[in-house]
């Protein structure tokens, strides 16, 4: 998909970054909430994960091995993992005569000194400007209150991931192990460690409230796919901190809250660690993350909708629009031509129904996103299986690289 998502028509909400700085918390306008079933989606993809240059996995020692047992022991998680969690101070506006530091969180992922956080902690991403500027100075503070300078390796505004590096000789490092966010289940207990409101190394606990959420991004016009929803409180300053499972493995990066008031109200979201790991590896290896771009918007086809409109498949991703000059347009994909109401939602009918990509089943608009994210890269040509009327077509699509601004194409 290509364009910015349409806001859900439900209650007005604000998505707030969990960064505490000299400026008040960032709010993303009114009606910036969930992506409903009929919303457009954005096809995203980083290049296949490659081994990160110069990074070594956390050692399987006392500081990095998964905790034993099936019980949830927050005190044990905190005791073992908090030394690897850091507070980040970033001075973003170099033009200001009196710079004020924004404050977030992060966590050490290797003994080489690499640290993961959010892109909006260490750059101007999310402040409303089109051009993202890195912080001019970044400092990392450890649990013992020792503070050292850090270097920005890179950032990914699409998944809101940032990577820092510190000199491993400047301070003892305690890397935390990364888990598998794809295995996360609703109801599992989680622990978040970070620095809310500047209170370093604070622990919050809760459960996974939902997985595979599509939410409005703080840092780009595209949706953040597969976010983990939690009920553990996420406050300003928690951004960039780790979300741990019961065995003390990181399954997400705490990123934002959904709030009517701008305060923490028990609904937080974390970037899944599988996406963050991929972004980190690409940033370390190549200095940038490339996402594929089809240039279409799609919506879900459900069994009842398929029966009503006579589609030949009960599920899939229905193409709403095709952006002129995009990969989808060059391939000949067709968008809809008529908006109709069905069961209280607006459906754009008449477009192609995508049911598979490269042989992988597409049951929803989000499936389309996940397949392209996990398996495809810019410049690659793949076959889209499309139902167009009574025909099933195999349409080859040569993927573009996603532009930061789909309106301008750059």
ROROLO-952709 format. One record per residue (C-alpha): residue number from 1; residue in three letters; z, y, x. Coordinates in steps of 0.001 Angstrom, whole numbers, plus 500000, padded with zeros to 6 digits. Layout:
<vextors>
VEXTOR  NUM  ALA  Z  Y  X
...
</vextors>
This chain:
<vextors>
VEXTOR  1  UNK  500000  500000  500000
VEXTOR  2  UNK  499588  503497  501105
VEXTOR  3  UNK  501085  506460  499357
VEXTOR  4  UNK  504611  507712  498906
VEXTOR  5  UNK  506566  505835  496271
VEXTOR  6  UNK  506993  507245  492806
VEXTOR  7  UNK  510654  507925  491938
VEXTOR  8  UNK  512203  505700  489307
VEXTOR  9  UNK  512588  507427  485928
VEXTOR  10  UNK  516255  506471  485681
VEXTOR  11  UNK  519316  508553  486421
VEXTOR  12  UNK  519105  511238  489055
VEXTOR  13  UNK  520571  509980  492319
VEXTOR  14  UNK  520683  511009  495944
VEXTOR  15  UNK  520206  508819  498973
VEXTOR  16  UNK  522503  510091  501651
VEXTOR  17  UNK  522437  509334  505330
VEXTOR  18  UNK  525704  508275  506840
VEXTOR  19  UNK  525505  510796  509688
VEXTOR  20  UNK  528212  513399  510131
VEXTOR  21  UNK  527094  516526  511947
VEXTOR  22  UNK  527095  520284  511990
VEXTOR  23  UNK  524986  520247  508858
VEXTOR  24  UNK  525981  518805  505508
VEXTOR  25  UNK  524888  515304  504525
VEXTOR  26  UNK  521184  514851  503974
VEXTOR  27  UNK  520221  514378  500327
VEXTOR  28  UNK  516815  513152  499296
VEXTOR  29  UNK  515989  515233  496218
VEXTOR  30  UNK  516575  514388  492625
VEXTOR  31  UNK  515381  511129  491123
VEXTOR  32  UNK  515112  509450  494534
VEXTOR  33  UNK  516357  506066  493528
VEXTOR  34  UNK  515319  502469  493075
VEXTOR  35  UNK  511719  501400  493080
VEXTOR  36  UNK  511106  499977  489643
VEXTOR  37  UNK  508946  496996  488803
VEXTOR  38  UNK  505957  499219  488188
VEXTOR  39  UNK  506291  501291  491316
VEXTOR  40  UNK  503820  501418  494136
VEXTOR  41  UNK  504652  499592  497338
VEXTOR  42  UNK  503760  500171  500952
VEXTOR  43  UNK  502248  497461  503102
VEXTOR  44  UNK  504007  497604  506437
VEXTOR  45  UNK  503695  495620  509605
VEXTOR  46  UNK  504772  495876  513149
VEXTOR  47  UNK  502851  493918  515717
VEXTOR  48  UNK  504207  490408  516262
VEXTOR  49  UNK  507486  490549  518104
VEXTOR  50  UNK  507046  490257  521827
VEXTOR  51  UNK  509761  489646  524396
VEXTOR  52  UNK  511392  492937  525174
VEXTOR  53  UNK  510836  494148  528681
VEXTOR  54  UNK  514033  494186  530696
VEXTOR  55  UNK  516312  493035  527901
VEXTOR  56  UNK  518474  489966  528087
VEXTOR  57  UNK  520085  488277  525106
VEXTOR  58  UNK  523828  488677  524656
VEXTOR  59  UNK  525588  486088  526722
VEXTOR  60  UNK  527181  483220  524841
VEXTOR  61  UNK  530644  484111  526059
VEXTOR  62  UNK  533804  485420  524502
VEXTOR  63  UNK  532115  488668  523551
VEXTOR  64  UNK  528949  487269  521991
VEXTOR  65  UNK  529332  483707  520700
VEXTOR  66  UNK  529433  483382  516882
VEXTOR  67  UNK  532956  483019  515578
VEXTOR  68  UNK  533955  479497  514623
VEXTOR  69  UNK  534932  478321  511168
VEXTOR  70  UNK  533681  478970  507658
VEXTOR  71  UNK  536424  481363  506560
VEXTOR  72  UNK  536093  485141  506492
VEXTOR  73  UNK  538569  486666  508938
VEXTOR  74  UNK  538016  490422  509171
VEXTOR  75  UNK  540780  490845  511748
VEXTOR  76  UNK  539106  488314  514063
VEXTOR  77  UNK  535705  489936  513604
VEXTOR  78  UNK  537159  493330  514423
VEXTOR  79  UNK  539070  492075  517467
VEXTOR  80  UNK  536017  490358  518936
VEXTOR  81  UNK  533247  492761  517977
VEXTOR  82  UNK  534683  496275  517959
VEXTOR  83  UNK  534420  496633  521775
VEXTOR  84  UNK  530635  496404  521315
VEXTOR  85  UNK  530492  499149  518667
VEXTOR  86  UNK  530018  502730  519848
VEXTOR  87  UNK  530120  506254  518485
VEXTOR  88  UNK  526987  508308  519120
VEXTOR  89  UNK  526851  512086  519555
VEXTOR  90  UNK  523328  513527  519436
VEXTOR  91  UNK  522313  517145  519994
VEXTOR  92  UNK  519006  517379  518163
VEXTOR  93  UNK  518145  521072  517844
VEXTOR  94  UNK  517477  522225  521401
VEXTOR  95  UNK  516397  525643  520089
VEXTOR  96  UNK  519824  526453  518711
VEXTOR  97  UNK  521979  528722  520836
VEXTOR  98  UNK  525070  526921  519589
VEXTOR  99  UNK  524141  523292  519355
VEXTOR  100  UNK  526188  521067  517084
VEXTOR  101  UNK  526208  517334  517545
VEXTOR  102  UNK  525356  514971  514759
VEXTOR  103  UNK  527585  511907  514878
VEXTOR  104  UNK  526699  508335  514028
VEXTOR  105  UNK  527372  504805  515171
VEXTOR  106  UNK  525614  502113  517172
VEXTOR  107  UNK  526188  498768  518850
VEXTOR  108  UNK  525454  497197  522217
VEXTOR  109  UNK  522898  494372  522095
VEXTOR  110  UNK  522472  493458  525753
VEXTOR  111  UNK  524196  493611  529118
VEXTOR  112  UNK  521227  495661  530329
VEXTOR  113  UNK  522634  498577  528319
VEXTOR  114  UNK  520439  498613  525209
VEXTOR  115  UNK  522033  499989  522036
VEXTOR  116  UNK  520735  499819  518458
VEXTOR  117  UNK  521245  502578  515897
VEXTOR  118  UNK  519290  504438  513187
VEXTOR  119  UNK  516393  506736  514015
VEXTOR  120  UNK  517967  509535  511979
VEXTOR  121  UNK  521042  509441  514230
VEXTOR  122  UNK  519129  510293  517413
VEXTOR  123  UNK  516165  512343  516123
VEXTOR  124  UNK  515368  515034  513566
VEXTOR  125  UNK  513889  512374  511249
VEXTOR  126  UNK  515099  512937  507721
VEXTOR  127  UNK  515680  516681  507963
VEXTOR  128  UNK  512555  517435  505926
VEXTOR  129  UNK  510254  518356  508793
VEXTOR  130  UNK  506964  516566  509384
VEXTOR  131  UNK  507270  516362  513163
VEXTOR  132  UNK  510099  514223  514484
VEXTOR  133  UNK  511910  515548  517537
VEXTOR  134  UNK  514263  513448  519664
VEXTOR  135  UNK  517728  514675  520453
VEXTOR  136  UNK  517859  516710  523653
VEXTOR  137  UNK  521162  515107  524664
VEXTOR  138  UNK  522802  511880  523530
VEXTOR  139  UNK  526243  510578  524455
VEXTOR  140  UNK  527819  507220  523688
VEXTOR  141  UNK  531557  506846  523270
VEXTOR  142  UNK  533237  503458  523581
VEXTOR  143  UNK  536387  502113  521942
VEXTOR  144  UNK  538486  503309  524887
VEXTOR  145  UNK  537197  506871  524234
VEXTOR  146  UNK  535199  506900  527463
VEXTOR  147  UNK  531942  508812  526907
VEXTOR  148  UNK  528715  508405  528930
VEXTOR  149  UNK  525162  509770  528600
VEXTOR  150  UNK  522446  507677  526968
VEXTOR  151  UNK  518659  507754  527172
VEXTOR  152  UNK  516436  507481  524098
VEXTOR  153  UNK  514029  504556  524486
VEXTOR  154  UNK  512271  505124  521187
VEXTOR  155  UNK  512547  505278  517424
VEXTOR  156  UNK  510872  503859  514344
VEXTOR  157  UNK  511036  506153  511325
VEXTOR  158  UNK  509491  503574  508986
VEXTOR  159  UNK  512384  501119  509368
VEXTOR  160  UNK  514881  503806  510472
VEXTOR  161  UNK  515642  502117  513799
VEXTOR  162  UNK  516511  503810  517072
VEXTOR  163  UNK  517053  502364  520552
VEXTOR  164  UNK  519184  503873  523328
VEXTOR  165  UNK  519939  502724  526859
VEXTOR  166  UNK  522989  503399  528990
VEXTOR  167  UNK  523613  502615  532621
VEXTOR  168  UNK  525297  499173  532586
VEXTOR  169  UNK  527234  500177  535688
VEXTOR  170  UNK  528762  503198  533936
VEXTOR  171  UNK  530963  501216  531557
VEXTOR  172  UNK  531816  497602  530738
VEXTOR  173  UNK  529497  496359  527991
VEXTOR  174  UNK  530328  493845  525263
VEXTOR  175  UNK  527087  492893  523491
VEXTOR  176  UNK  527325  491646  519919
VEXTOR  177  UNK  525179  488699  518745
VEXTOR  178  UNK  522320  489268  516302
VEXTOR  179  UNK  522051  486992  513281
VEXTOR  180  UNK  519290  486140  510808
VEXTOR  181  UNK  519095  488567  507891
VEXTOR  182  UNK  516608  486310  506076
VEXTOR  183  UNK  519449  483832  505535
VEXTOR  184  UNK  521730  486423  503909
VEXTOR  185  UNK  522877  485493  500402
VEXTOR  186  UNK  524354  487530  497560
VEXTOR  187  UNK  528131  487169  497427
VEXTOR  188  UNK  528634  486540  501130
VEXTOR  189  UNK  531472  488539  502719
VEXTOR  190  UNK  530522  491216  505238
VEXTOR  191  UNK  532298  493570  507616
VEXTOR  192  UNK  531034  497000  508669
VEXTOR  193  UNK  532341  498681  511819
VEXTOR  194  UNK  531539  502288  512637
VEXTOR  195  UNK  532848  505819  512881
VEXTOR  196  UNK  533048  507315  509366
VEXTOR  197  UNK  533825  511031  509494
VEXTOR  198  UNK  534349  510676  513245
VEXTOR  199  UNK  537106  508089  512884
VEXTOR  200  UNK  536008  505761  515654
VEXTOR  201  UNK  535936  501991  515268
VEXTOR  202  UNK  536875  501808  511619
VEXTOR  203  UNK  536538  498558  509676
VEXTOR  204  UNK  535304  498207  506079
VEXTOR  205  UNK  534829  494926  504245
VEXTOR  206  UNK  532994  493826  501126
VEXTOR  207  UNK  530301  491474  499931
VEXTOR  208  UNK  526523  491408  499845
VEXTOR  209  UNK  525663  492832  496424
VEXTOR  210  UNK  521907  492236  496601
VEXTOR  211  UNK  519120  491402  499040
VEXTOR  212  UNK  515421  492274  499194
VEXTOR  213  UNK  516011  495758  497822
VEXTOR  214  UNK  513165  498263  498069
VEXTOR  215  UNK  514717  501702  498547
VEXTOR  216  UNK  513526  505208  499250
VEXTOR  217  UNK  513533  505797  502975
VEXTOR  218  UNK  515522  508650  504492
VEXTOR  219  UNK  513030  509107  507293
VEXTOR  220  UNK  509516  508551  505887
VEXTOR  221  UNK  507515  508686  502669
VEXTOR  222  UNK  507284  504895  502604
VEXTOR  223  UNK  509773  502469  501109
VEXTOR  224  UNK  512305  500565  503175
VEXTOR  225  UNK  511710  496934  502255
VEXTOR  226  UNK  514278  494103  502147
VEXTOR  227  UNK  517311  496358  502488
VEXTOR  228  UNK  520682  494642  502148
VEXTOR  229  UNK  522881  496165  499445
VEXTOR  230  UNK  526624  495981  500061
VEXTOR  231  UNK  529764  497186  498327
VEXTOR  232  UNK  531620  497884  501578
VEXTOR  233  UNK  532112  501680  501749
VEXTOR  234  UNK  529523  503456  503919
VEXTOR  235  UNK  530502  507030  504731
VEXTOR  236  UNK  529080  509831  506853
VEXTOR  237  UNK  529230  508697  510467
VEXTOR  238  UNK  528680  505003  509657
VEXTOR  239  UNK  524914  505316  510144
VEXTOR  240  UNK  523659  503049  512896
VEXTOR  241  UNK  526708  500805  512919
VEXTOR  242  UNK  526550  497016  512587
VEXTOR  243  UNK  526986  494944  509451
VEXTOR  244  UNK  528523  491580  510365
VEXTOR  245  UNK  528466  488264  508524
VEXTOR  246  UNK  531511  485956  508362
VEXTOR  247  UNK  530742  484512  511805
VEXTOR  248  UNK  530570  487906  513440
VEXTOR  249  UNK  526785  488088  513759
VEXTOR  250  UNK  524941  491322  512997
VEXTOR  251  UNK  522757  490982  509894
VEXTOR  252  UNK  521991  494666  509354
VEXTOR  253  UNK  522272  498272  510504
VEXTOR  254  UNK  524259  500390  508056
VEXTOR  255  UNK  521968  503219  507059
VEXTOR  256  UNK  522577  505014  503770
VEXTOR  257  UNK  524399  505214  500468
VEXTOR  258  UNK  523167  505632  496915
VEXTOR  259  UNK  525266  508263  495262
VEXTOR  260  UNK  525290  510731  492378
VEXTOR  261  UNK  527689  512992  494214
VEXTOR  262  UNK  526799  512538  497871
VEXTOR  263  UNK  530046  510694  498518
VEXTOR  264  UNK  530546  507009  499241
VEXTOR  265  UNK  530794  505238  495892
VEXTOR  266  UNK  530612  501598  496886
VEXTOR  267  UNK  526822  501140  497012
VEXTOR  268  UNK  525552  501062  500576
VEXTOR  269  UNK  522394  499807  502207
VEXTOR  270  UNK  521656  498266  505579
VEXTOR  271  UNK  518367  497807  507421
VEXTOR  272  UNK  517873  494023  507859
VEXTOR  273  UNK  518426  492989  511470
VEXTOR  274  UNK  515225  490922  511569
VEXTOR  275  UNK  513165  494093  511056
VEXTOR  276  UNK  515368  496058  513444
VEXTOR  277  UNK  515031  493393  516139
VEXTOR  278  UNK  511253  493490  515845
VEXTOR  279  UNK  511230  497282  516094
VEXTOR  280  UNK  513585  497191  519086
VEXTOR  281  UNK  511448  494681  520970
VEXTOR  282  UNK  508282  496711  520386
VEXTOR  283  UNK  509964  499974  521382
VEXTOR  284  UNK  511282  498488  524614
VEXTOR  285  UNK  508037  496725  525459
VEXTOR  286  UNK  505528  499392  524404
VEXTOR  287  UNK  507403  502541  523523
VEXTOR  288  UNK  506156  502559  519926
VEXTOR  289  UNK  505938  500475  516780
VEXTOR  290  UNK  502584  500012  515032
VEXTOR  291  UNK  502459  499208  511326
VEXTOR  292  UNK  499427  497865  509513
VEXTOR  293  UNK  497992  499866  506645
VEXTOR  294  UNK  495868  498651  503752
VEXTOR  295  UNK  495662  501912  501830
VEXTOR  296  UNK  496462  500564  498373
VEXTOR  297  UNK  499285  500806  495850
VEXTOR  298  UNK  500186  497754  493810
VEXTOR  299  UNK  502602  496637  491104
VEXTOR  300  UNK  504044  493321  490000
VEXTOR  301  UNK  502270  491019  487573
VEXTOR  302  UNK  504770  488882  485660
VEXTOR  303  UNK  504069  485870  483412
VEXTOR  304  UNK  504473  487868  480181
VEXTOR  305  UNK  502244  490663  481444
VEXTOR  306  UNK  499646  488141  482629
VEXTOR  307  UNK  499573  486474  479201
VEXTOR  308  UNK  499285  489810  477403
VEXTOR  309  UNK  496367  491081  479484
VEXTOR  310  UNK  494729  487715  480038
VEXTOR  311  UNK  495035  487499  483809
VEXTOR  312  UNK  494073  484156  485313
VEXTOR  313  UNK  497283  484017  487378
VEXTOR  314  UNK  500831  484383  486083
VEXTOR  315  UNK  502026  486314  489124
VEXTOR  316  UNK  500581  488522  491833
VEXTOR  317  UNK  500164  492094  493065
VEXTOR  318  UNK  497953  494225  490828
VEXTOR  319  UNK  496058  496988  492652
VEXTOR  320  UNK  496700  500393  491077
VEXTOR  321  UNK  494902  502705  493488
VEXTOR  322  UNK  492794  502476  496632
VEXTOR  323  UNK  492894  505429  499002
VEXTOR  324  UNK  489477  506759  499976
VEXTOR  325  UNK  488422  505777  503508
VEXTOR  326  UNK  491244  503257  503905
VEXTOR  327  UNK  491039  499634  504995
VEXTOR  328  UNK  491217  498561  501352
VEXTOR  329  UNK  488399  500905  500379
VEXTOR  330  UNK  486146  499724  503201
VEXTOR  331  UNK  486789  496128  502162
VEXTOR  332  UNK  485819  496878  498562
VEXTOR  333  UNK  489195  496347  496891
VEXTOR  334  UNK  489267  497878  493422
VEXTOR  335  UNK  492015  499853  491736
VEXTOR  336  UNK  492775  500185  488038
VEXTOR  337  UNK  491091  502500  485587
VEXTOR  338  UNK  493388  502631  482570
VEXTOR  339  UNK  497098  503251  482117
VEXTOR  340  UNK  498723  501397  479227
VEXTOR  341  UNK  502273  500814  478033
VEXTOR  342  UNK  503685  497292  478093
VEXTOR  343  UNK  507291  496519  477229
VEXTOR  344  UNK  508429  499996  478206
VEXTOR  345  UNK  506605  500198  481542
VEXTOR  346  UNK  503351  501856  482447
VEXTOR  347  UNK  500759  499439  483762
VEXTOR  348  UNK  497494  500429  485427
VEXTOR  349  UNK  495044  497747  484354
VEXTOR  350  UNK  491542  496924  485479
VEXTOR  351  UNK  492218  496552  489205
VEXTOR  352  UNK  492045  493525  491479
VEXTOR  353  UNK  494886  491019  491284
VEXTOR  354  UNK  495888  489882  494781
VEXTOR  355  UNK  497290  486332  494697
VEXTOR  356  UNK  497231  485342  498383
VEXTOR  357  UNK  496804  486738  501885
VEXTOR  358  UNK  495571  484445  504659
VEXTOR  359  UNK  496449  481476  502464
VEXTOR  360  UNK  500009  482656  501769
VEXTOR  361  UNK  500912  483024  498087
VEXTOR  362  UNK  501509  486552  496784
VEXTOR  363  UNK  503754  486503  493711
VEXTOR  364  UNK  504706  490192  493686
VEXTOR  365  UNK  504040  493546  495283
VEXTOR  366  UNK  506953  492949  497636
VEXTOR  367  UNK  505545  489577  498678
VEXTOR  368  UNK  502453  491463  499777
VEXTOR  369  UNK  504641  493687  501937
VEXTOR  370  UNK  506574  490805  503468
VEXTOR  371  UNK  503490  488771  504358
VEXTOR  372  UNK  501781  491690  506053
VEXTOR  373  UNK  505027  492686  507780
VEXTOR  374  UNK  505758  489237  509161
VEXTOR  375  UNK  502308  488029  510145
VEXTOR  376  UNK  499746  490807  510489
VEXTOR  377  UNK  499038  493724  512797
VEXTOR  378  UNK  496740  496772  512896
VEXTOR  379  UNK  493145  495868  513793
VEXTOR  380  UNK  493451  492313  512511
VEXTOR  381  UNK  491023  491058  509853
VEXTOR  382  UNK  492543  488830  507168
VEXTOR  383  UNK  491349  487342  503901
VEXTOR  384  UNK  492791  488687  500654
VEXTOR  385  UNK  492456  486230  497753
VEXTOR  386  UNK  491610  488367  494742
VEXTOR  387  UNK  491103  487696  491032
VEXTOR  388  UNK  488539  490092  489609
VEXTOR  389  UNK  487883  489294  485989
VEXTOR  390  UNK  486894  485629  485843
VEXTOR  391  UNK  486050  485477  489551
VEXTOR  392  UNK  488193  484496  492508
VEXTOR  393  UNK  487028  486281  495635
VEXTOR  394  UNK  487969  486086  499312
VEXTOR  395  UNK  487866  489665  500575
VEXTOR  396  UNK  488096  490234  504350
VEXTOR  397  UNK  490219  493286  505156
VEXTOR  398  UNK  490389  494854  508608
VEXTOR  399  UNK  493783  496523  508725
VEXTOR  400  UNK  494309  500092  509878
VEXTOR  401  UNK  497407  501530  511534
VEXTOR  402  UNK  499701  503250  509098
VEXTOR  403  UNK  499644  507052  509250
VEXTOR  404  UNK  502903  508956  509112
VEXTOR  405  UNK  501419  511176  506401
VEXTOR  406  UNK  499092  509289  504038
VEXTOR  407  UNK  497908  512533  502464
VEXTOR  408  UNK  496540  513888  505714
VEXTOR  409  UNK  495790  510480  507235
VEXTOR  410  UNK  497683  511233  510439
</vextors>
